[in-house]
Amino acid sequence: MQNWRLIWLQKNRKEEAKAVLNKVDKMMHESNFGYGLTSRGNLHNRNSLLFLEACYLAGDQALIQKVSAAVKKDLQQQVNFYNTLSGLKADNMAQEKQTAETYLQALGQMQSMYNPSVEIPGKVMTKEASK
């Protein structure tokens, strides 16, 4: 995915990138292949984060909202579940919990990087709000 993503963006072909991303989204039915799903090593969410980055680079706000909401919800649910575990179960799932927390941080960093906010005393404005 990274190769075509970079080629389109280097050539400033965002509209073509949006068209491909939307085609992918329409072809992958959410009931069969949702963006936020638990999997071994959280590979599914990792791939969704790569797709989300492509959405950010293409500037497709609708897909950004859809993908980020699904991934965030799944990762938060995972962390909440791992927090309920104790003893050996918590120890056995520590790596999975760490991965989910790391991906949540990456999600937040991606949002900050591609949609930076400007802080004015008493007010926070995002790039989206200023349009």
N, CA, C and O atoms as a GROMACS GRO file, in nm:
protein
  524
    1MET      N    1   0.082  -0.118   0.000
    1MET     CA    2   0.000   0.000   0.000
    1MET      C    3   0.087   0.125   0.000
    1MET      O    4   0.049   0.224  -0.061
    2GLN      N    5   0.200   0.123   0.065
    2GLN     CA    6   0.280   0.243   0.076
    2GLN      C    7   0.330   0.293  -0.059
    2GLN      O    8   0.337   0.414  -0.079
    3ASN      N    9   0.364   0.204  -0.151
    3ASN     CA   10   0.421   0.248  -0.278
    3ASN      C   11   0.324   0.335  -0.357
    3ASN      O   12   0.361   0.446  -0.397
    4TRP      N   13   0.203   0.288  -0.382
    4TRP     CA   14   0.108   0.368  -0.460
    4TRP      C   15   0.068   0.494  -0.386
    4TRP      O   16   0.044   0.598  -0.447
    5ARG      N   17   0.061   0.484  -0.254
    5ARG     CA   18   0.024   0.601  -0.173
    5ARG      C   19   0.126   0.712  -0.193
    5ARG      O   20   0.089   0.828  -0.215
    6LEU      N   21   0.252   0.679  -0.186
    6LEU     CA   22   0.356   0.780  -0.202
    6LEU      C   23   0.362   0.834  -0.344
    6LEU      O   24   0.385   0.953  -0.365
    7ILE      N   25   0.342   0.748  -0.442
    7ILE     CA   26   0.347   0.791  -0.582
    7ILE      C   27   0.238   0.895  -0.608
    7ILE      O   28   0.266   1.000  -0.666
    8TRP      N   29   0.115   0.867  -0.566
    8TRP     CA   30   0.004   0.961  -0.588
    8TRP      C   31   0.030   1.094  -0.518
    8TRP      O   32   0.005   1.201  -0.575
    9LEU      N   33   0.079   1.086  -0.396
    9LEU     CA   34   0.096   1.209  -0.322
    9LEU      C   35   0.215   1.290  -0.370
    9LEU      O   36   0.212   1.413  -0.365
   10GLN      N   37   0.319   1.223  -0.418
   10GLN     CA   38   0.433   1.295  -0.475
   10GLN      C   39   0.392   1.367  -0.602
   10GLN      O   40   0.442   1.475  -0.633
   11LYS      N   41   0.300   1.309  -0.675
   11LYS     CA   42   0.254   1.370  -0.799
   11LYS      C   43   0.131   1.458  -0.776
   11LYS      O   44   0.070   1.507  -0.871
   12ASN      N   45   0.096   1.477  -0.648
   12ASN     CA   46  -0.019   1.559  -0.610
   12ASN      C   47  -0.147   1.513  -0.679
   12ASN      O   48  -0.220   1.592  -0.739
   13ARG      N   49  -0.173   1.384  -0.668
   13ARG     CA   50  -0.292   1.324  -0.730
   13ARG      C   51  -0.387   1.276  -0.621
   13ARG      O   52  -0.425   1.159  -0.617
   14LYS      N   53  -0.423   1.367  -0.534
   14LYS     CA   54  -0.508   1.332  -0.419
   14LYS      C   55  -0.645   1.283  -0.460
   14LYS      O   56  -0.700   1.193  -0.396
   15GLU      N   57  -0.702   1.340  -0.565
   15GLU     CA   58  -0.836   1.297  -0.607
   15GLU      C   59  -0.835   1.151  -0.653
   15GLU      O   60  -0.929   1.077  -0.625
   16GLU      N   61  -0.729   1.111  -0.722
   16GLU     CA   62  -0.718   0.971  -0.762
   16GLU      C   63  -0.699   0.882  -0.640
   16GLU      O   64  -0.755   0.772  -0.634
   17ALA      N   65  -0.621   0.929  -0.545
   17ALA     CA   66  -0.601   0.852  -0.422
   17ALA      C   67  -0.733   0.835  -0.347
   17ALA      O   68  -0.764   0.726  -0.299
   18LYS      N   69  -0.813   0.943  -0.338
   18LYS     CA   70  -0.943   0.934  -0.273
   18LYS      C   71  -1.034   0.834  -0.344
   18LYS      O   72  -1.105   0.757  -0.280
   19ALA      N   73  -1.030   0.836  -0.476
   19ALA     CA   74  -1.114   0.743  -0.554
   19ALA      C   75  -1.077   0.599  -0.524
   19ALA      O   76  -1.165   0.515  -0.506
   20VAL      N   77  -0.949   0.570  -0.518
   20VAL     CA   78  -0.905   0.432  -0.489
   20VAL      C   79  -0.940   0.393  -0.347
   20VAL      O   80  -0.989   0.282  -0.323
   21LEU      N   81  -0.917   0.483  -0.252
   21LEU     CA   82  -0.950   0.453  -0.113
   21LEU      C   83  -1.100   0.427  -0.095
   21LEU      O   84  -1.139   0.337  -0.022
   22ASN      N   85  -1.182   0.506  -0.162
   22ASN     CA   86  -1.327   0.485  -0.154
   22ASN      C   87  -1.369   0.356  -0.220
   22ASN      O   88  -1.462   0.289  -0.174
   23LYS      N   89  -1.302   0.319  -0.329
   23LYS     CA   90  -1.332   0.192  -0.394
   23LYS      C   91  -1.298   0.076  -0.301
   23LYS      O   92  -1.375  -0.020  -0.289
   24VAL      N   93  -1.183   0.084  -0.237
   24VAL     CA   94  -1.144  -0.020  -0.140
   24VAL      C   95  -1.247  -0.027  -0.029
   24VAL      O   96  -1.288  -0.136   0.011
   25ASP      N   97  -1.288   0.088   0.022
   25ASP     CA   98  -1.385   0.092   0.131
   25ASP      C   99  -1.518   0.028   0.090
   25ASP      O  100  -1.579  -0.045   0.168
   26LYS      N  101  -1.562   0.056  -0.031
   26LYS     CA  102  -1.690   0.001  -0.078
   26LYS      C  103  -1.682  -0.149  -0.104
   26LYS      O  104  -1.781  -0.220  -0.089
   27MET      N  105  -1.564  -0.197  -0.142
   27MET     CA  106  -1.549  -0.339  -0.174
   27MET      C  107  -1.532  -0.426  -0.049
   27MET      O  108  -1.557  -0.546  -0.054
   28MET      N  109  -1.489  -0.366   0.062
   28MET     CA  110  -1.470  -0.441   0.186
   28MET      C  111  -1.590  -0.416   0.275
   28MET      O  112  -1.599  -0.311   0.340
   29HIS      N  113  -1.681  -0.510   0.279
   29HIS     CA  114  -1.801  -0.494   0.361
   29HIS      C  115  -1.764  -0.500   0.508
   29HIS      O  116  -1.693  -0.590   0.554
   30GLU      N  117  -1.812  -0.402   0.581
   30GLU     CA  118  -1.776  -0.388   0.722
   30GLU      C  119  -1.814  -0.511   0.805
   30GLU      O  120  -1.746  -0.542   0.903
   31SER      N  121  -1.919  -0.580   0.767
   31SER     CA  122  -1.958  -0.699   0.843
   31SER      C  123  -1.857  -0.813   0.825
   31SER      O  124  -1.844  -0.899   0.913
   32ASN      N  125  -1.787  -0.814   0.714
   32ASN     CA  126  -1.686  -0.917   0.689
   32ASN      C  127  -1.546  -0.874   0.728
   32ASN      O  128  -1.463  -0.955   0.770
   33PHE      N  129  -1.521  -0.745   0.714
   33PHE     CA  130  -1.386  -0.696   0.732
   33PHE      C  131  -1.391  -0.553   0.785
   33PHE      O  132  -1.360  -0.458   0.713
   34GLY      N  133  -1.430  -0.538   0.911
   34GLY     CA  134  -1.437  -0.405   0.971
   34GLY      C  135  -1.298  -0.349   0.995
   34GLY      O  136  -1.200  -0.424   0.999
   35TYR      N  137  -1.290  -0.220   1.012
   35TYR     CA  138  -1.159  -0.158   1.032
   35TYR      C  139  -1.103  -0.185   1.171
   35TYR      O  140  -0.982  -0.202   1.185
   36GLY      N  141  -1.187  -0.191   1.272
   36GLY     CA  142  -1.140  -0.215   1.407
   36GLY      C  143  -1.176  -0.355   1.451
   36GLY      O  144  -1.288  -0.381   1.495
   37LEU      N  145  -1.081  -0.446   1.440
   37LEU     CA  146  -1.104  -0.584   1.482
   37LEU      C  147  -0.983  -0.636   1.560
   37LEU      O  148  -0.868  -0.606   1.528
   38THR      N  149  -1.012  -0.713   1.662
   38THR     CA  150  -0.906  -0.775   1.739
   38THR      C  151  -0.849  -0.892   1.661
   38THR      O  152  -0.922  -0.972   1.603
   39SER      N  153  -0.718  -0.901   1.660
   39SER     CA  154  -0.651  -1.012   1.593
   39SER      C  155  -0.519  -1.039   1.664
   39SER      O  156  -0.475  -0.960   1.747
   40ARG      N  157  -0.457  -1.149   1.631
   40ARG     CA  158  -0.330  -1.184   1.693
   40ARG      C  159  -0.228  -1.075   1.664
   40ARG      O  160  -0.205  -1.039   1.548
   41GLY      N  161  -0.167  -1.024   1.768
   41GLY     CA  162  -0.067  -0.919   1.753
   41GLY      C  163  -0.126  -0.787   1.704
   41GLY      O  164  -0.052  -0.695   1.669
   42ASN      N  165  -0.257  -0.778   1.703
   42ASN     CA  166  -0.327  -0.659   1.657
   42ASN      C  167  -0.290  -0.622   1.513
   42ASN      O  168  -0.291  -0.504   1.477
   43LEU      N  169  -0.259  -0.722   1.433
   43LEU     CA  170  -0.219  -0.696   1.294
   43LEU      C  171  -0.332  -0.632   1.214
   43LEU      O  172  -0.307  -0.550   1.126
   44HIS      N  173  -0.455  -0.668   1.244
   44HIS     CA  174  -0.568  -0.611   1.172
   44HIS      C  175  -0.575  -0.460   1.196
   44HIS      O  176  -0.592  -0.382   1.102
   45ASN      N  177  -0.563  -0.420   1.322
   45ASN     CA  178  -0.566  -0.277   1.354
   45ASN      C  179  -0.443  -0.205   1.297
   45ASN      O  180  -0.452  -0.090   1.256
   46ARG      N  181  -0.330  -0.273   1.294
   46ARG     CA  182  -0.210  -0.212   1.235
   46ARG      C  183  -0.234  -0.181   1.088
   46ARG      O  184  -0.200  -0.073   1.040
   47ASN      N  185  -0.293  -0.276   1.017
   47ASN     CA  186  -0.323  -0.253   0.875
   47ASN      C  187  -0.426  -0.142   0.858
   47ASN      O  188  -0.418  -0.063   0.764
   48SER      N  189  -0.522  -0.137   0.948
   48SER     CA  190  -0.622  -0.029   0.942
   48SER      C  191  -0.557   0.106   0.967
   48SER      O  192  -0.598   0.207   0.909
   49LEU      N  193  -0.455   0.111   1.054
   49LEU     CA  194  -0.384   0.237   1.077
   49LEU      C  195  -0.306   0.280   0.954
   49LEU      O  196  -0.296   0.400   0.926
   50LEU      N  197  -0.252   0.186   0.880
   50LEU     CA  198  -0.184   0.219   0.754
   50LEU      C  199  -0.284   0.275   0.653
   50LEU      O  200  -0.255   0.372   0.583
   51PHE      N  201  -0.401   0.213   0.646
   51PHE     CA  202  -0.507   0.261   0.558
   51PHE      C  203  -0.551   0.401   0.602
   51PHE      O  204  -0.574   0.489   0.519
   52LEU      N  205  -0.562   0.421   0.733
   52LEU     CA  206  -0.601   0.551   0.787
   52LEU      C  207  -0.500   0.658   0.748
   52LEU      O  208  -0.538   0.770   0.714
   53GLU      N  209  -0.373   0.625   0.754
   53GLU     CA  210  -0.271   0.723   0.715
   53GLU      C  211  -0.287   0.761   0.568
   53GLU      O  212  -0.271   0.878   0.532
   54ALA      N  213  -0.318   0.664   0.485
   54ALA     CA  214  -0.343   0.694   0.344
   54ALA      C  215  -0.463   0.787   0.330
   54ALA      O  216  -0.463   0.877   0.246
   55CYS      N  217  -0.565   0.767   0.412
   55CYS     CA  218  -0.683   0.854   0.410
   55CYS      C  219  -0.645   0.996   0.450
   55CYS      O  220  -0.690   1.093   0.389
   56TYR      N  221  -0.561   1.009   0.553
   56TYR     CA  222  -0.515   1.141   0.595
   56TYR      C  223  -0.435   1.208   0.483
   56TYR      O  224  -0.456   1.326   0.453
   57LEU      N  225  -0.346   1.134   0.422
   57LEU     CA  226  -0.262   1.192   0.316
   57LEU      C  227  -0.346   1.235   0.195
   57LEU      O  228  -0.313   1.332   0.128
   58ALA      N  229  -0.452   1.161   0.169
   58ALA     CA  230  -0.540   1.196   0.057
   58ALA      C  231  -0.640   1.305   0.096
   58ALA      O  232  -0.700   1.368   0.009
   59GLY      N  233  -0.657   1.327   0.226
   59GLY     CA  234  -0.750   1.430   0.272
   59GLY      C  235  -0.895   1.388   0.267
   59GLY      O  236  -0.984   1.472   0.254
   60ASP      N  237  -0.922   1.258   0.277
   60ASP     CA  238  -1.060   1.207   0.271
   60ASP      C  239  -1.120   1.206   0.411
   60ASP      O  240  -1.105   1.109   0.485
   61GLN      N  241  -1.187   1.316   0.447
   61GLN     CA  242  -1.238   1.333   0.583
   61GLN      C  243  -1.342   1.228   0.624
   61GLN      O  244  -1.343   1.183   0.738
   62ALA      N  245  -1.426   1.190   0.531
   62ALA     CA  246  -1.530   1.090   0.564
   62ALA      C  247  -1.466   0.957   0.602
   62ALA      O  248  -1.506   0.895   0.701
   63LEU      N  249  -1.369   0.913   0.524
   63LEU     CA  250  -1.301   0.787   0.556
   63LEU      C  251  -1.216   0.800   0.681
   63LEU      O  252  -1.206   0.705   0.760
   64ILE      N  253  -1.156   0.915   0.701
   64ILE     CA  254  -1.076   0.938   0.822
   64ILE      C  255  -1.164   0.915   0.945
   64ILE      O  256  -1.126   0.845   1.038
   65GLN      N  257  -1.282   0.976   0.944
   65GLN     CA  258  -1.374   0.962   1.058
   65GLN      C  259  -1.418   0.818   1.078
   65GLN      O  260  -1.419   0.767   1.190
   66LYS      N  261  -1.453   0.753   0.968
   66LYS     CA  262  -1.503   0.615   0.974
   66LYS      C  263  -1.397   0.519   1.028
   66LYS      O  264  -1.424   0.441   1.119
   67VAL      N  265  -1.278   0.525   0.971
   67VAL     CA  266  -1.172   0.431   1.009
   67VAL      C  267  -1.120   0.462   1.148
   67VAL      O  268  -1.103   0.370   1.229
   68SER      N  269  -1.094   0.588   1.178
   68SER     CA  270  -1.038   0.621   1.309
   68SER      C  271  -1.136   0.587   1.421
   68SER      O  272  -1.095   0.540   1.527
   69ALA      N  273  -1.265   0.610   1.400
   69ALA     CA  274  -1.364   0.576   1.503
   69ALA      C  275  -1.368   0.426   1.530
   69ALA      O  276  -1.373   0.383   1.645
   70ALA      N  277  -1.364   0.347   1.423
   70ALA     CA  278  -1.369   0.201   1.440
   70ALA      C  279  -1.245   0.148   1.510
   70ALA      O  280  -1.255   0.064   1.600
   71VAL      N  281  -1.129   0.195   1.469
   71VAL     CA  282  -1.004   0.147   1.529
   71VAL      C  283  -0.994   0.193   1.674
   71VAL      O  284  -0.956   0.115   1.761
   72LYS      N  285  -1.028   0.318   1.699
   72LYS     CA  286  -1.022   0.371   1.836
   72LYS      C  287  -1.115   0.294   1.929
   72LYS      O  288  -1.077   0.259   2.041
   73LYS      N  289  -1.236   0.267   1.883
   73LYS     CA  290  -1.332   0.193   1.965
   73LYS      C  291  -1.278   0.054   1.999
   73LYS      O  292  -1.284   0.012   2.114
   74ASP      N  293  -1.226  -0.016   1.899
   74ASP     CA  294  -1.174  -0.150   1.924
   74ASP      C  295  -1.055  -0.148   2.019
   74ASP      O  296  -1.048  -0.229   2.112
   75LEU      N  297  -0.962  -0.057   1.998
   75LEU     CA  298  -0.844  -0.050   2.084
   75LEU      C  299  -0.881  -0.013   2.228
   75LEU      O  300  -0.825  -0.069   2.322
   76GLN      N  301  -0.974   0.079   2.245
   76GLN     CA  302  -1.019   0.115   2.379
   76GLN      C  303  -1.087  -0.002   2.448
   76GLN      O  304  -1.066  -0.024   2.568
   77GLN      N  305  -1.167  -0.077   2.374
   77GLN     CA  306  -1.232  -0.195   2.431
   77GLN      C  307  -1.128  -0.298   2.472
   77GLN      O  308  -1.142  -0.362   2.577
   78GLN      N  309  -1.025  -0.315   2.392
   78GLN     CA  310  -0.920  -0.410   2.427
   78GLN      C  311  -0.851  -0.369   2.556
   78GLN      O  312  -0.834  -0.451   2.647
   79VAL      N  313  -0.811  -0.243   2.565
   79VAL     CA  314  -0.741  -0.195   2.684
   79VAL      C  315  -0.831  -0.210   2.807
   79VAL      O  316  -0.785  -0.251   2.913
   80ASN      N  317  -0.958  -0.175   2.792
   80ASN     CA  318  -1.052  -0.192   2.905
   80ASN      C  319  -1.059  -0.337   2.949
   80ASN      O  320  -1.061  -0.366   3.068
   81PHE      N  321  -1.064  -0.430   2.852
   81PHE     CA  322  -1.068  -0.572   2.886
   81PHE      C  323  -0.939  -0.615   2.957
   81PHE      O  324  -0.944  -0.682   3.060
   82TYR      N  325  -0.825  -0.576   2.902
   82TYR     CA  326  -0.698  -0.615   2.963
   82TYR      C  327  -0.684  -0.558   3.104
   82TYR      O  328  -0.621  -0.620   3.190
   83ASN      N  329  -0.742  -0.442   3.128
   83ASN     CA  330  -0.737  -0.383   3.262
   83ASN      C  331  -0.819  -0.460   3.365
   83ASN      O  332  -0.797  -0.447   3.485
   84THR      N  333  -0.914  -0.541   3.318
   84THR     CA  334  -0.995  -0.621   3.411
   84THR      C  335  -0.924  -0.749   3.454
   84THR      O  336  -0.963  -0.812   3.552
   85LEU      N  337  -0.820  -0.787   3.381
   85LEU     CA  338  -0.749  -0.910   3.412
   85LEU      C  339  -0.655  -0.890   3.530
   85LEU      O  340  -0.609  -0.778   3.557
   86SER      N  341  -0.628  -0.998   3.600
   86SER     CA  342  -0.534  -0.992   3.711
   86SER      C  343  -0.449  -1.119   3.713
   86SER      O  344  -0.481  -1.218   3.647
   87GLY      N  345  -0.343  -1.114   3.789
   87GLY     CA  346  -0.257  -1.230   3.807
   87GLY      C  347  -0.192  -1.278   3.679
   87GLY      O  348  -0.143  -1.200   3.598
   88LEU      N  349  -0.193  -1.411   3.664
   88LEU     CA  350  -0.128  -1.474   3.550
   88LEU      C  351  -0.192  -1.434   3.417
   88LEU      O  352  -0.123  -1.418   3.316
   89LYS      N  353  -0.324  -1.417   3.417
   89LYS     CA  354  -0.393  -1.376   3.294
   89LYS      C  355  -0.343  -1.239   3.248
   89LYS      O  356  -0.318  -1.218   3.130
   90ALA      N  357  -0.330  -1.147   3.342
   90ALA     CA  358  -0.280  -1.013   3.309
   90ALA      C  359  -0.136  -1.021   3.258
   90ALA      O  360  -0.100  -0.952   3.164
   91ASP      N  361  -0.056  -1.105   3.322
   91ASP     CA  362   0.083  -1.122   3.279
   91ASP      C  363   0.091  -1.179   3.138
   91ASP      O  364   0.172  -1.135   3.056
   92ASN      N  365   0.006  -1.277   3.110
   92ASN     CA  366   0.007  -1.340   2.978
   92ASN      C  367  -0.039  -1.245   2.867
   92ASN      O  368   0.001  -1.260   2.752
   93MET      N  369  -0.122  -1.150   2.902
   93MET     CA  370  -0.176  -1.056   2.801
   93MET      C  371  -0.107  -0.920   2.803
   93MET      O  372  -0.152  -0.828   2.736
   94ALA      N  373   0.001  -0.908   2.878
   94ALA     CA  374   0.069  -0.778   2.892
   94ALA      C  375   0.118  -0.725   2.758
   94ALA      O  376   0.107  -0.606   2.731
   95GLN      N  377   0.172  -0.812   2.674
   95GLN     CA  378   0.222  -0.768   2.543
   95GLN      C  379   0.108  -0.720   2.454
   95GLN      O  380   0.122  -0.620   2.384
   96GLU      N  381  -0.004  -0.791   2.456
   96GLU     CA  382  -0.119  -0.749   2.376
   96GLU      C  383  -0.172  -0.615   2.425
   96GLU      O  384  -0.208  -0.529   2.344
   97LYS      N  385  -0.176  -0.597   2.556
   97LYS     CA  386  -0.222  -0.470   2.612
   97LYS      C  387  -0.128  -0.357   2.570
   97LYS      O  388  -0.173  -0.250   2.530
   98GLN      N  389   0.002  -0.382   2.577
   98GLN     CA  390   0.100  -0.281   2.539
   98GLN      C  391   0.085  -0.243   2.391
   98GLN      O  392   0.095  -0.126   2.354
   99THR      N  393   0.060  -0.343   2.308
   99THR     CA  394   0.041  -0.317   2.165
   99THR      C  395  -0.083  -0.229   2.142
   99THR      O  396  -0.078  -0.134   2.064
  100ALA      N  397  -0.192  -0.262   2.208
  100ALA     CA  398  -0.315  -0.183   2.193
  100ALA      C  399  -0.292  -0.040   2.240
  100ALA      O  400  -0.338   0.055   2.176
  101GLU      N  401  -0.223  -0.022   2.351
  101GLU     CA  402  -0.196   0.113   2.402
  101GLU      C  403  -0.105   0.190   2.306
  101GLU      O  404  -0.124   0.309   2.285
  102THR      N  405  -0.007   0.122   2.250
  102THR     CA  406   0.083   0.185   2.154
  102THR      C  407   0.007   0.230   2.030
  102THR      O  408   0.031   0.340   1.979
  103TYR      N  409  -0.083   0.147   1.981
  103TYR     CA  410  -0.162   0.184   1.863
  103TYR      C  411  -0.257   0.299   1.894
  103TYR      O  412  -0.282   0.383   1.807
  104LEU      N  413  -0.311   0.303   2.015
  104LEU     CA  414  -0.395   0.417   2.054
  104LEU      C  415  -0.314   0.546   2.053
  104LEU      O  416  -0.362   0.650   2.009
  105GLN      N  417  -0.191   0.538   2.103
  105GLN     CA  418  -0.103   0.656   2.100
  105GLN      C  419  -0.073   0.696   1.956
  105GLN      O  420  -0.073   0.814   1.923
  106ALA      N  421  -0.047   0.597   1.871
  106ALA     CA  422  -0.018   0.626   1.730
  106ALA      C  423  -0.138   0.692   1.664
  106ALA      O  424  -0.122   0.783   1.582
  107LEU      N  425  -0.258   0.647   1.699
  107LEU     CA  426  -0.380   0.707   1.645
  107LEU      C  427  -0.389   0.855   1.684
  107LEU      O  428  -0.421   0.940   1.600
  108GLY      N  429  -0.361   0.884   1.809
  108GLY     CA  430  -0.362   1.022   1.856
  108GLY      C  431  -0.253   1.107   1.790
  108GLY      O  432  -0.276   1.222   1.755
  109GLN      N  433  -0.135   1.049   1.774
  109GLN     CA  434  -0.026   1.121   1.710
  109GLN      C  435  -0.057   1.149   1.563
  109GLN      O  436  -0.025   1.255   1.511
  110MET      N  437  -0.119   1.052   1.498
  110MET     CA  438  -0.156   1.070   1.358
  110MET      C  439  -0.256   1.184   1.345
  110MET      O  440  -0.244   1.268   1.256
  111GLN      N  441  -0.354   1.188   1.434
  111GLN     CA  442  -0.453   1.294   1.431
  111GLN      C  443  -0.387   1.430   1.454
  111GLN      O  444  -0.419   1.527   1.386
  112SER      N  445  -0.296   1.437   1.549
  112SER     CA  446  -0.227   1.563   1.577
  112SER      C  447  -0.138   1.606   1.461
  112SER      O  448  -0.128   1.724   1.429
  113MET      N  449  -0.074   1.509   1.399
  113MET     CA  450   0.019   1.540   1.291
  113MET      C  451  -0.055   1.591   1.167
  113MET      O  452  -0.011   1.687   1.104
  114TYR      N  453  -0.166   1.526   1.132
  114TYR     CA  454  -0.236   1.562   1.010
  114TYR      C  455  -0.347   1.665   1.031
  114TYR      O  456  -0.397   1.722   0.935
  115ASN      N  457  -0.384   1.690   1.156
  115ASN     CA  458  -0.487   1.788   1.186
  115ASN      C  459  -0.444   1.866   1.311
  115ASN      O  460  -0.507   1.854   1.416
  116PRO      N  461  -0.338   1.944   1.299
  116PRO     CA  462  -0.284   2.012   1.418
  116PRO      C  463  -0.382   2.115   1.472
  116PRO      O  464  -0.459   2.176   1.398
  117SER      N  465  -0.377   2.133   1.603
  117SER     CA  466  -0.463   2.233   1.666
  117SER      C  467  -0.380   2.355   1.703
  117SER      O  468  -0.260   2.346   1.728
  118VAL      N  469  -0.446   2.466   1.705
  118VAL     CA  470  -0.383   2.592   1.745
  118VAL      C  471  -0.447   2.631   1.877
  118VAL      O  472  -0.569   2.641   1.888
  119GLU      N  473  -0.364   2.654   1.978
  119GLU     CA  474  -0.418   2.689   2.108
  119GLU      C  475  -0.409   2.840   2.130
  119GLU      O  476  -0.302   2.900   2.122
  120ILE      N  477  -0.523   2.899   2.156
  120ILE     CA  478  -0.534   3.039   2.192
  120ILE      C  479  -0.592   3.038   2.333
  120ILE      O  480  -0.686   2.962   2.359
  121PRO      N  481  -0.540   3.118   2.423
  121PRO     CA  482  -0.592   3.114   2.560
  121PRO      C  483  -0.744   3.111   2.565
  121PRO      O  484  -0.811   3.202   2.515
  122GLY      N  485  -0.797   3.007   2.625
  122GLY     CA  486  -0.941   2.991   2.638
  122GLY      C  487  -1.008   2.927   2.519
  122GLY      O  488  -1.130   2.908   2.519
  123LYS      N  489  -0.930   2.892   2.415
  123LYS     CA  490  -0.990   2.837   2.293
  123LYS      C  491  -0.890   2.743   2.225
  123LYS      O  492  -0.770   2.770   2.225
  124VAL      N  493  -0.939   2.635   2.169
  124VAL     CA  494  -0.855   2.545   2.090
  124VAL      C  495  -0.920   2.533   1.954
  124VAL      O  496  -1.038   2.499   1.943
  125MET      N  497  -0.843   2.560   1.850
  125MET     CA  498  -0.895   2.552   1.714
  125MET      C  499  -0.818   2.446   1.638
  125MET      O  500  -0.695   2.441   1.646
  126THR      N  501  -0.888   2.363   1.562
  126THR     CA  502  -0.822   2.268   1.475
  126THR      C  503  -0.822   2.323   1.335
  126THR      O  504  -0.895   2.417   1.303
  127LYS      N  505  -0.739   2.264   1.252
  127LYS     CA  506  -0.731   2.306   1.113
  127LYS      C  507  -0.868   2.292   1.046
  127LYS      O  508  -0.905   2.375   0.964
  128GLU      N  509  -0.942   2.187   1.081
  128GLU     CA  510  -1.075   2.164   1.023
  128GLU      C  511  -1.172   2.274   1.063
  128GLU      O  512  -1.252   2.318   0.980
  129ALA      N  513  -1.166   2.320   1.187
  129ALA     CA  514  -1.260   2.420   1.236
  129ALA      C  515  -1.235   2.556   1.171
  129ALA      O  516  -1.326   2.638   1.161
  130SER      N  517  -1.112   2.580   1.129
  130SER     CA  518  -1.079   2.710   1.073
  130SER      C  519  -1.117   2.724   0.927
  130SER      O  520  -1.107   2.834   0.871
  131LYS      N  521  -1.163   2.615   0.863
  131LYS     CA  522  -1.201   2.620   0.721
  131LYS      C  523  -1.338   2.676   0.703
  131LYS      O  524  -1.387   2.688   0.591
   0.00000   0.00000   0.00000
